[in-house]
């Protein structure tokens, strides 16, 4: 996807966000947003269109609304997280994007991005651990049934109440002819066949739930965790979060431009801190056999920074007490 088209897709997302208003019918928001996307794309290329329809999730709801299944009384609320996502294509180029917004009182129309609170920061850390566990095991030509087993294994490693579901979307290089599988609470899905191909893009939407809650719903503060994807090595085909493009067009690109948009500017340094300084600590603990709950219990995570309980406060870097083992290096 060239730069002008990338900018156009970002512009489409912004236009859709600005149409979201409190009490607007969800079905109206979906149809209006799709009309904006299609008309804008057609002005560039008549063969362009929607790779995936616009979908909206509200609050702690797991799943998406669409015009066909949304009751007429369902409206966009204020002060609740609203997750929107859409897929666009022009020719063989696919752009998969979305974001999380909250409709506030300022003019009643301007979406704002949620702040990172203590609770959602902990969920962000948990999601990052899940991300490490999954993406380090899935490579090009991995059978889909093995992908599902990996996702199930990670969910069990977290405990079913902490990681309730992982949804994954596989796109072929044309973006529309072969939409493979969606794993939502993967253990409930039927047996799948086939493998991830070299030019597919595998997108993870990690949903983190409250460990103390027995209901299968995400925490209210930050139901969907989308982390900035890193360009994988040549033998992998993974992208995490909001954006998907065929891999041959990602060469040399380090990070997608919208990857951290839902995190406020003030928290971006902390967001990167999880990636840069938590990884060696987390991987070392995983290598020593600690489970996710044990790892999270040793971390004090909040908007002000990250520290290790029963140890010194380390605002800039978390150093593991032991070096990663050879067994760990096999998987990470």
BELVENKA-V491786 format. One record per pair of residues at least 24 apart in sequence whose C-alpha atoms are under 6 Angstrom apart, sorted by sequence separation. I is the first residue (numbers start at 1). J is the second residue. D is the distance in Angstrom with one decimal. If there is no record, write none. Layout:
((I/J/D) (I/J/D))
This chain:
((30/54/5.9) (58/82/4.6) (79/103/5.8) (230/254/6.0) (12/37/5.8) (57/82/5.7) (78/103/4.9) (230/255/5.7) (57/83/5.0) (78/104/5.9) (173/199/5.7) (56/83/5.6) (56/84/4.6) (172/200/4.8) (55/84/5.6) (171/200/5.2) (55/85/5.6) (171/201/5.3) (54/85/5.8) (170/201/5.5) (228/259/4.7) (54/86/4.5) (170/202/4.8) (228/260/6.0) (53/86/5.7) (169/202/5.7) (52/86/5.7) (169/203/5.2) (52/87/4.4) (168/203/5.2) (51/87/4.7) (168/204/4.7) (201/237/5.7) (202/238/5.0) (203/239/5.3) (204/240/5.1) (205/241/5.9) (50/87/5.8) (51/88/4.9) (167/204/5.8) (201/238/5.9) (202/239/5.8) (203/240/5.0) (204/241/5.8) (50/88/4.6) (51/89/5.5) (167/205/5.1) (49/88/6.0) (166/205/5.8) (281/320/4.7) (27/67/4.7) (49/89/5.7) (166/206/5.0) (277/317/4.7) (278/318/5.9) (284/324/5.2) (48/89/5.6) (277/318/5.3) (287/328/5.3) (48/90/4.3) (165/207/5.6) (163/208/4.8) (162/208/5.6) (163/209/5.7) (145/192/5.6) (162/209/4.6) (199/246/5.8) (161/209/5.8) (162/210/5.6) (199/247/5.6) (25/74/5.9) (26/75/5.2) (144/193/6.0) (162/211/4.7) (25/75/4.2) (26/76/5.9) (144/194/5.8) (161/211/4.9) (24/75/5.2) (143/194/5.8) (144/195/5.0) (23/75/4.9) (24/76/5.4) (143/195/3.9) (23/76/5.0) (142/195/5.4) (22/76/5.2) (141/195/5.3) (142/196/5.5) (22/77/5.4) (141/196/4.8) (22/78/5.7) (140/196/5.9) (141/197/5.3) (140/197/6.0) (140/198/5.6) (173/246/5.4) (94/175/5.6) (92/174/4.4) (21/109/4.9) (1/93/5.6) (140/235/5.8) (140/236/5.0) (139/236/4.5) (140/237/5.9) (120/222/5.5) (51/176/5.8) (158/292/5.4) (98/242/5.3) (97/242/4.3) (97/243/4.7) (96/243/4.4) (96/244/4.8) (95/244/5.5) (113/262/5.3) (95/245/5.7) (94/245/5.2) (60/218/5.5) (60/220/5.4) (100/262/5.9) (122/301/5.8) (121/302/5.8) (118/302/4.4) (136/332/5.6))
